[in-house]
Amino acid sequence: MRPTTPAIRLTILAASIIAALPGHAADAPPADDALLAGAVVISGQRASLARAIAAQEKADHIVSVVSSDDIGGLPDKNAAEALARLPGVAVQRDQGEGRYVTVRGLGPDLNAVTINGALVPSPEAGRRAVALDVLPAGLIRTLEVSKTLTPDQDANSLGGTVEVKTLSAFDLPGTQLAISAGASHDDNTGKTSPSAGLLWARRFMDGKLGVAGGLSGEKRKFGSDNVETGGAWSDDGLEGFELRDYLPVRERYAAALNVDYRPAAGSSYALRTFASRFSDDEVRDRLTVGNVKNDALADGVTDTARVERRLRQRKYTQEIRSLVASTEQQWDAWQLHVEAAASRADEDTPESINDARFRGTANFAGIGYTNGERPHLLAPASVYDPASFALNGITLQQRDSNDREKHARFDLTRKFDVADWQAAIKGGMKASRRDKDNDTNQWAYNSSKASSGNYWGAGATSLAGFTGGQELDYPLGRIGTAIDAATVRARVANLPRAGARLAAESALDDYAMHEDIDAFYLQATLARGPWSLLAGARAEHTRFAASGKQVAEDDITDRHSKQSYTNWLPTLQGRYELDAHTSVRAAWTNAVVRANFSQLAPGISQDSATEATIGNPDLAPLRAHNLDLGIERILGTDGTVSAYVFHKAIRDFTYATNLAGSGAWAGYTTATSYANGDKASVRGIELAWHQPLRMLPAPFNGLLVGVNGAFTDAKADIDSFDGTARRGRQIRMPGQSDRVMNLMVGYERGPMSARLALNYKSPYLLELGEDVLDASQDRIVDAQKQLDLSLAWQLTKRVQLTFEAANLNDEKYYVYQGTKERNVQYEQYGRTYKIGLKASLF
């Protein structure tokens, strides 16, 4: 029998746990034999808990782990939704799907994401945040969230660093080939969508060469219904609102191929590749109300107002690619790690219908609304007649953004003994180069004159000529007949683009940025008996350069900016084992997070002699001093209870502000830009408990329970010009929920496994209003709770049938302005059901 690696021993432990459960016969094969046979018996919720606990316990820093079994054990479509099950982690959703994650109350742009050790750049033009819905859950081996950083890690995360690890052949004891297929049903639209996956791993050359690969694909058709005001409230009146019907089609395809070569003990080489492609093809049909005769509408009172029918149809594609080559070499007490990596993220939006606008041929009388939280349209029958509307304009947009990162790193470790202490010194360096650029083009057709450069073409202009007569299925009221995107495109397909190009809008968002970081670090670890200590420091030198455009009326000029700075980041972390099952951890760490690219973009738009919008490439990076203290206790082999308190003192927090009245903008009434705040702070407590209840009498001894929560308080100081002087106020940090909680109840007995999970997060600040000093204009996302269910039945040792239900409670997404009676956005998605089959062929 081959020697067992640590990964195999850990899996053997998990298999032993499951073998002891009710419903597993005493004559089941021994754990080691079962593993070598690749038996499905080693999977399960309890085994997953054991893996995660072991990974968290052996780490030098504070880390939370989700294993592949956890990812498959809940209806999580992507990495973001899987991470939302961890303490202190919350998910921000888009169209009902998890997209971004916040960690310990800090927004997604303040966290970092890596795949197999390589930083994942962002495909979105202006952000650092990585939309984790581009990473399908099926290809992920583990997800780890590092909540404290060691000097050998990049310091570019404040909430946490999310590490995505894909499958290696050395994670398994033998050959594996597994396939899965499923179909999901969207309750909102009644549409059914397919998904499939394949995983394969095998070792060659007497076990020295391992190859693992996977494919994953999903096409999801669904819909959502929305009504929003965008914050158009004036005193107690509403200046306008929109009814929106969304019909998106999302596709995810991903592939991973990992090669490992271990020719001898202490020598290994690895090649990690990952590619993901995500596309979102969306049709948004809407009815808008505005230009109210008496400025604003009161609830239940009608007035004369402008009504428009508008269409947006666009498809964007995001791709993420990652390649990591590394080697580990060990000689006696020395260990060398060398790594080179390249990652790329792109977002491509071909020519889309940014807005096709059909305006009422005359303003409509009898327009109003009821219910400020979910405005319901009051309107005469003529509003729903396409003949009442005529073409007002067609705007097209094309965008291409690229984010490329490459790095090389060198780490050297020396282990030795100091008296009765086990010690190690580790040092290294890393050079990373990042390039971010964006190119946008816009065209507008808003004239019926053939001599005009923005002529929209010959033909009828009535909305009746652009609809197919099919009424939109909109449960929040009535919009009217659907606008046909193909007819709109055909109208301008053969028209010249040159005269219709919007030069200022096309130039303002064009930029190129270069961010070079050179890092050096040194750290030492000491261990003796119950003590484990880590101390060290990291230095990061950053060079930043940006190029963009300044637009003043019809004058477009280049604008350039450069800056460089060095950050010193000391660390001290320790762990003390009170007994064999209980440990106390403490950490003092430092982090530096650069501003978002949209904030650093050097573009300036001088809209008039007194109004301007200004990017700020001179923004200082956000710096933070972090303190963590916690206690963990292992309950048996697959249970745990923990409590952590943390505090983050933040300097140079970035926020939107008004520079009017100061410096070069002294004569302006509005000069919107970004500035560094004085200070901000985040403090809180994390609590978690997970445990199988084997002590209960049968059949209740198959129950598993898990509860975790994070309670945080985050504040930041901002200021702005109020027309006469600069004033300040204290705000909640955007994206921060005071309370984030997860509750899970599971059951495993014999061939059946079930899990019911509730995810909750309290309200949080989405963004500041136009007047950042006015708290009543703050946009707040209301509390959200989502209930999900998963069921699995082991048909045979190698075949499993699954059923999943997401959003069983039909949770809504609601944003309000100041008070809950003032809608900013209300959106509903319905439930999703999925049935699938998983098979391990060998």
N, C-alpha and C positions, 0 to 999 in steps of 0.2 A: 504494500500500500504506500502511495506517495506521501511525503511529509506534508502536514497541513500548514498552510499559511495562516496569518492572523485573520484574514478575511474568511477563510474556510472555517477556522475555529469559532468565529463569531456566528457563522451561519449554522454550524453544528449545534451551538448552544440554543439558537432559535428553534432548530428542528427538535431538539430534546424537549424544549418547553411545550411545543405543540403536541409531541408524541404523548405527553402526560395528560393532555386534556381529555375530557369526556368525549366519547365518540371516536377516539383513535384506538384501534385495537391493540392489545398487548403484543400481538404477534407482528406488528408493523416492523419493517426492517430497521436495524440500528441506524442511528442518525448518519454516521459516516457513509454507510452503504447507500442510504437513501440519497445522500448528496451526490455520490459518485454516479448514481443512476439518473441524476437530474430530475428527481421526483418533484412534482408540484406540491407535495405535502409540506415542504419547508416554507411556503408562503402563508400569509395570514396576518391579522391585525396584531396579535401578540408577538409574533416574530418581528414585525416591523417596529414595535415599541422597543424590543430588545436591541435591535440594530441602532436605532436612533440614540438610545440611552448610552450605549457603549461609545458611540462616536462623540457625544457631548462630554462624557466623563473623562476621556483621555486627552481632550484638547487643552492646550496651554492657556487659552483665552475663553471668553464666554461666547458660546455658539449654540444655535438651535438647528436641528436637523430634521428633514423629512426624507424618508427612504422611498424607494420605488414602490414598495407595497402600499405605503400611505397614499402615494400619488394615485395609484390605481384603485384604492379602496374607497374613494369618494368621487362624485361626479364632477371632477375638476378637468375642464377642457384644456387648460394651459398652466404654465408655471406660476402665474400670478395667483390663480385660484387655489393651487396647492399650498402656496406660502401663507395664505390667509389663515391657515389652521394653526399657525405657530403663535406663541405668546408674544405680545408686543407688535405683531405684524397685522396690518389692515390692507384691504384691497380697494382701489378706486376702479369703478366699473365704467365701461363704455358700451352703450346699447345692451346693457344687462350682463355683459361678459367682463370678467376681471381683466384689467389691463396693466395698471401700475400698482406698486406696493409702497406703503409707508411703513417705516420701522420706528418704533418708540415715539410716535407722534410727529415724525419728520417726513416731509414730502419726498416724492420719488426722485426729484432732481438733486437731493442731498444724499442719495444712496448710490452705490456702485454695483454693477453686475459683471461677473466674469464667467466665461465658459472654459472649463479645464485650465484655469489660471490666466486666460487672456481677457483683458478688458473688452467688454462689448460696447462698441460705439452706438450712438443713437441714430436710427434712420430718419427721425423727425428733424426738420430744418433747424429749429431754434432751441432744441432741448438737449440736456445731458441724460435725462431719464430714458430708460429703455422700456418700451412697451412689451411686457413679458407675454402678451398674447401671441407673439410671433414664435414662441417656443412651445411646441406641443408637449404635453405631459408624457406621452408614450415613450419618448426617447431618453428620458432623464433617469439616471441611476440614483442620484441623490441631489437634494437641494440643501445648502448650508447657509445660514445667516450669521455672520460674525458680528457680534454686537460690541465687542472691543477689539482693537487692532493691535497686532504685534509689530515691532519695527521692520520685520521682513515683508510686511504687507503694505500695499499702496495706502496712503493716508487720505484718499479722496472720498471718504464716506463719513457721514456724521451719524445717521441712524444705524446703518449696517451695510455690510458688503454681502451681496447674494452671490454665492458660488454654485454654478451649475456644473455637475459632473455627469458625463455620459458613460456608457457601459464599456468596460474593459473585459477581455477574455479572462484575465486573471482575477476578476471578481467572482468567477464561477469555477466549480471544481472540474467541469468537463464540458463537452459539447452541448450547445443548446440551440434549438430552433423553435421559436414561438411565433404564432400568428394570432391576430385578432381582427374582428370585423364587427361592425355595429351599424345601427340605424337610429337616428334621433328624430323625434316628432315635436315640432313647435306648436304649442297650444294656441298661440296668438294668430298664426296664419294658416294652421292646418297642414303645413308642408313637412315633408320627410327628407332627411339628409343622410348621406352615407359617410362612414369613416372606416379606416383599415390601418393595420400596423404590422410590421415584421421585425423581429429581432433575431440575430444569429451570432453565435460566438463559438470559436474552436481554437484549440492549440495544436501547433505543428512542431516538428523538429524535436521530438521527445519532450514536449512541454516547454520548450524555450521560446517559441514564437507564438504569440497570441493575436488573433484577429477577431474583432467584434464589429458588427455593423447593424444598422437599423434604418427602416423607412417608416414614415408616418404620413397619412393623408386624411384630410377631412374637407368636406364641402357642406357648408351650413346655410340653409335658406331660412330666414326668420323675419320678424317685423317688430316694430315698436310704434307706439302712438304717443304724441307729445303735444302739450299746449304750453306756451311760454310767453312771458312779457319782456324778458331781457332786462327787467328792472325799470320799466318805463312808468314808474309811479311818480305822481306829482301831488303832494299833500295826500288827500284821500281819494284822488282820482287816478284813472289809468289812461295813459296817453296812447297806448296801442298794445296789441298782442297778436300772436300767431297760433294757428292750428297746423300741426305738422304730422304727416304720415310718412314713416320710413319703411323702405323695403330693401334691406341689405342682403347681399350674398357674400359670405366670407369663405375663403379657401386657405387652408394651411397645409403646406408640404414641407417635410424636413427629412434630412438624411445625416447620418453620422457614420464615420468609419475610423476605427481606432486600431493601431498596430503597436504591439509591445514586443520587444525582444530582450530576453534576459539570458545572455549566454553563460553567465556564471554567477555565483553568489556575490552580492555586492556590486553588480554591474547590470544596468538596465538602460534601454533606449525606448522612447515612446514618440509616436506620431498621432496627434489628435486632430480630427477634422470634423467640422460641423457646418451645415448649411440649412437655412430655413427661409421659406418664401411664404409671405402672407399677403393676401389681396382682399380688398374691401370694395365691392361694387355696389354703390348705393344710389337709390332713387329717392329723393325727398320732395314730395309734393306738398304745397302749403297754401294756406289762405291767411293773408295779413290784413290787419285793421290799423289805421293810423290817420294822421291829419284830421283830428276831430275838430268839428266846427267851434266848439266852446272849450278847446284845448284838452280836456280830459273827460273821461266817462265815469259816472258814479254807478255803483252796483245797482242794477235793475232799472236804470234810467237810460233811455235811448236818445240818440242825437244823430246828426248827419256826419258821415265820415267817409274817408277813402278806403276802398277795399281792393286788394290785388290778389291775383292768383300767380304763384311763382313755382318754378321747378329748378332743382339742382340735380344733376346727374354726373357722377364722377367715379372713376375707378383708380385707386392708387395701389401700388404694389411695394411692399417693404421686403428687403432681403438682408439677411445677416449671414456672413461667412466668417469662419474662424479656422486658423491653422496654427497648431502649436507643436514644435519639435523640441524634445528635451532629453537629457541624459542624467543619470545618477550613477556616480562612481564612489566606491568606498574602499579605503585602504586602512586597515587597522582602525585607529581612532579618528581618521579623517573621512569626511564625506563632502563630495563636490556635486553641485547641481548647476547645470548650464541649460539655458532655455532661450529660444527665439520664437516669436509669434507675430502673426499678422492677422488683423481683423478688419472687416469692412461692413458698413451698413449703408444701404441706399434706400431712398424713397422716390419712386417715379410716378408722377401723375400726368399721363398724356392729356392732350387737349380735352378739357372737360367743360360741361355746361355749368359755369359757376352760378349763373342766374339767368333764367328766362322769365321775364316779367310781363304780365298782362294786367293792365290797370283798368278799373271800371271806367266806362265811357263817360260817366258822371258820378259824382259822389252819391252815396246811398243814404236815404233817410231811414230812420228806424233801426239804427245800429246800436248795440249795447252788449252788456255781459251780465252774468250773475256768477257769484262765487269767486272771491279773490284768490283762493288757493288753487282752484282748477277752473279758470274762466270758461264759461259756456257761452257761445255766441248767440246773441239775439239778432235776427236779421230777417228782412223780407225775402220772399221766394225768388225775387230777381237776382239775388246774390249768387244763387246756385245755377243760374242760366248762363252757359258759356257765351251766348250772344251779348251779354252785358259787359264783356271785357274785350279790350283790343291790345295788340302787341305794343309794348312800351320800350323794350330793349332786350338785347341778348348779350351777355358777357361770357367770354370764354377765358379759361386759365390753364396754363401748363406750368408744372413745377418739377424740378429735379434737384435733389439734395444728396450729398455724399459725406460720409464720415469715415475716415480711415485712421487706424491706429496700428503701429508696429512697435515692438520692443525687443530688447535683448537684456538678459539678466544673468548674473554670476553670483552664486552663493557658496561659501566654504564654511564647514563646521568642523570643530575640533572638540572631541570628548576627552575628559580627563577626570581624575579624582583629586579633591582637595581635602586632606584629612579624611573624614568619613562622609564627605559630601560628594555626590555625583554632579559633575559640572560639564557645561558645554559652552563654547563661545562660537557665535555665528556672525559672519559679516558678509557683506556683498554690495553690489551696485546694480542699478537698473537704468537704462536709457530708453525713454519712450518718445515717440514722435506722432503727433496727431494733427490731421488736416480736416477741416470742416468747410464745406462750401455749399452755396445755394444759388440757384438760378430760377427766376420766375418771369413768366411772360403773360400779359393780359391783353385782351382785345374786347372792344365794346362796339356793338351795332345798335344805334338808337336813332336812326334817321330813315325816312321813307324816300329821300331824294337820291337819285342815282348818281348825282354829281358829288355827293358827299363821300368822304373816305370811310365813314362808318355807316354806310348804307346797308340795311338789313335784307335787301332783296325784294323782288317783285312777288306779288301774290296777295291773297286775302290776309287781313290782320286780325280778324275776329278769333277769339279763343276757340270758337266752334270748329275752326279748321285745324286745330292742333290737339284735339281730343278724339279718343276712340269711342266715346259714349259710355264707357264703363264707370260706374259710380265707385268712388274710393270707399273701402271698408274701414271706417274710422269710428270707433266706438265712443269717442269723447264728444260726439256731436255730428256735424256734417261739414264736409269741405266742398264737395261737388264731384264732377267727373275728372278722371285722371288725365293729366297732360302727357302726351306722347313724346318721349325724348327723341325718338328717331325723326319725327316730323320737324322738330326744332333744329336738329343738326342738319337736316337736308336743306333747310332754309338758307343757311349760311355756308354750306359745305364748299361751294365753288366761288365764293366771294373773295376778293383780295384782302390780305391781312395787313398790309403795310399801313394803309390809311387808318385802320381801326385800332392799331396798337396803342395802348396807353403807356406812353414813354415813362412818365414819372412812377406809376405803380409798378411797372416792370423793372425799373432800376433800383427802387428803394430797398427791396428785399434781397438784392444780389450782394453777396459778400464772400470773402475767402478769409479763413482764419487758420493760424498755425500755432500750435501749443506744444512746446518741447519741454520735457521734464527729465532732469538728471537727478537720480537719488542715490544716496549712500547710507548704509546703516550698519550698526553694530549692536549685538545683543548677547546677553549671558543668561544662562539658566542654571539654577542650583536646586538639588533635590536631596533630602535626607529624611528618612522616616516619613512622618506625615506632612512635611513641608515641601513645597515646590514654589520657587521664585523665578521671576523673569524680569530683567531690567535692561534697558537699552535706549537708543535714540536713532531717529531717522532724520536726514536732512534732504529736502527737496528744493532744487533750484529750477525755477520756471521762467521760460522766455516765451512771450506772447506777442503775436503780430496780427493785425487785422486790416483788411482793405474793404471799403464799401463806397457808397454813393451819397452825395449831398444834393438834395433836390430843392430848389428855390424857384417857384413858378415853372418856367420852361427851361431853366438853366440847371444842367446836371454836371457835377464835377466829382472827381475822385477824392476820397478821404482815407487817410492812413493813420495808424496808431501802433505804438510799440510800448511794452513795459517788461520788466524783469524783476524778480524778487526771490528771496530764499527763506524757507521756513524750517525751523529746528523743532523737532517733535519728540520729546522724551516720553518714555513709557516705564511704568512700574506695575507689575501684576503678581499676585500671589494666590496660592491655594493651600489650605490647611485641612487635613482629614481628621475630623473629630473622632471617627471610628471607621470601621471597614465599609460603612454604608453612608456616611454623612461627611460632607465637605463644605468648607466656607471659602468663598472667593472674594477677592478685592482687586480693583484695577484703577489706575490713574493713567489716562491716555490723552493724546492730542491729535487733532485732525485738521485738515485744510481742504476746503471744497471751493472750486472756482465757480464764478457766476455762470448763469445760463448763456448760451450763445446768442439768443435773441436779445438779451440785455447788453451783451458785449458788442453786438453788431454796430459798426460805426456810422450807419446811415442817419442822415438828418433830413427831415421833411419840414420845410418852412411853409406851412399851409397858407399863411397870410402874414401881414406885417406885424401881427401881435400874437400869432399862434404857431407853435412848432412842436414836433415830436423828435426826440433826440436819443439815439443810442449812446451808451457810455462804455467805450472800450478800456477806460482807465479804472474801472471798478476793481477794488481790492478783493481778494478771495475771503470767503468766510472762514474764520478760525474758531476752534472750540477746544476747551479744556473739559475733560469728561471724568467723572468719578462713578464707580460702580461697586456695590457691595451686595453679596448674596449668599444664600445657604441652599444646598441641595441634599436630598436624601433619596437613596435608592430603596424602593420597596420590593423586596424579593429580587427577581431577575428582570422583570419587565414592567415595573411600575416606578414612578418617581413623583416627588413633591419638591417644589422649590419656591423661593421668594427672593427677589432682587429689588434693590432701590438704586436709583441712578440720578445724576445731576449733570447737566451740560451748560456750561457758561460760554456764550457765543458772542463773538465780536464781528463787526462789519457785515451784519445781516443785510441782504439786498432786498429792496422794495421799490415800487413805483412811486414817484413823487412829482411835484410841480416846482420847477426851477424858476418860474416867473418872478420877477422882482429882484433877482440876484445876478451878479456878474454880467455875462454877455446877454442875459435875458432880462435885464432890468426893465426894459420897455414893453415886455410882453405880458399879456393877461393869462395866457396858458402856455406852458413849456413842459410837456410831459416827458419825463426821463426816468432813469433809475439811479438810486443813490445807496450808499452804505449807511446803515443804521448804526447807532452807538452800541447797543447791546441787546441781547435776547437770552432767554434761559428756558431750559426744559428740565423738569424734574418729575419723577414718578416712581411707581412700584409695579413690578410684574409678579404675578402669582400663577402657579401651575400645579396641577395634580392629575396624573394618569395612572390607572391601576386596573388590572383584571380582578374581579371579585370572586376568586376561586374559593374563598372561605365560606361562601354561602352554600346552602344545601341545593342539590340538583332539583330542577334544571336551571336554577338561577346562577349557578357557579359558572355559567358560560357568559355572564355579563362582563362588559368592560366599560369604564367610565373615564371621561377626560374633561377637565375644566381648566381653562386658563384665561387670564385677563391682565390688561395693562391699564393703569390709572395714571394719567399724566396731566401736567399743568405746564403749558408753554406760553411764554409772553415775549413780546418784542416791542421796542420803542421806535417810533417813526416820527417824522415831521414833514411839513409841507407849507407852501405859501398860501395864505388865506385871502389875499388881495391887499392886505396892509402890512402884514408881518409874518414871520415863520412861526408856526405853532406845532406842537407835537401831541401825541397820545400813545397809549399802550394798546396793543392788539394781541389777539391770539395768533400764533404762527400759522400761516396757511397750510391746510391739509392735516392739521392735528386734531384728532378726536380725544376728548378727555377720558373716554372709556372705550376699550376694545375688548370683547370677550368672545370665547368659543366654548360651546358645550357639546360634548359628544357622548352618545350612548351606543355601545356596540354589543353584538352577541355572536358568539361562535360556539357551535356544537355540531359534531359530526360533519356532514358535508355542507352545512349552511353557515353563511356569514352575513351579518347585517350591520348597518351603521346609520344612525340618524344624527345629523350635525346641524347646529345652529351657530351662525356667525353674526355678531352684533357690533356696531360701532356708533357712538354718540355723534351728535351734530359737530361739524367742523367748518372753519372759515374757508370758503373756496377762493374768493378774491375780494379785494377792496372795491368800493364803488368809484364813481367819477371823482367825487370829493373824498379823498382818502382820510380826511379829518372827521368826517361825519359817520359815526357808527351806525346810524339808521340806514346807510346805503350799503353796508357790508352784505355780501352774498354768502349765505349759510346753507350748507348741505344738511338736510334733516337727518335724524337718526335712521339707520338702516339695519334691518335684521333679515337674514335669509336662511331658510330651512331646506336642507338637502337630505336625500335618502339614497342609500345604495344597498342592493341585495346581491348575493352571489351564491350559487349552488354548484358544488363540485360533482358534475355528472359522472366522471371517472377520475382516476388519479391524474390524468393529463388534460382533461377538458372541463372548462368552467363556463357556466351560463351566468350572465350579469344583467341586472336591471338597475337603472339610475333615474332619479327624479330630481331635477334642480328647480329651486325657487318654488317649493311646494306652497308657501304662504303667499305667493303672488305679490312680492314686495315691489314697491314703487320707488322711483328716484325723484326726490323733490328738493328744489333749491328755492329759498325764499330770501327776501330783502328786508333785513331788520327784524320784522315780526312775521310769524308764520302765516298771517292773513295776506301777505303780499307775495304773490307768485313771481319767481324768476324763471323756473323751469319745472314742469311736471312730466314724467315719462313713465310708461308702463310697458312691461315686456311679456308677461304671462309665464307659464310653466314650460319646461322642456323635459321630455321623457326619452330614455335611450335604452335599447336592448342590445346586448352584444354577446359574442362568443369568443373565448380565449382558449387556445390550445397549445400545449407544449408537445411538439412532435418527437423530440428527443433532447 
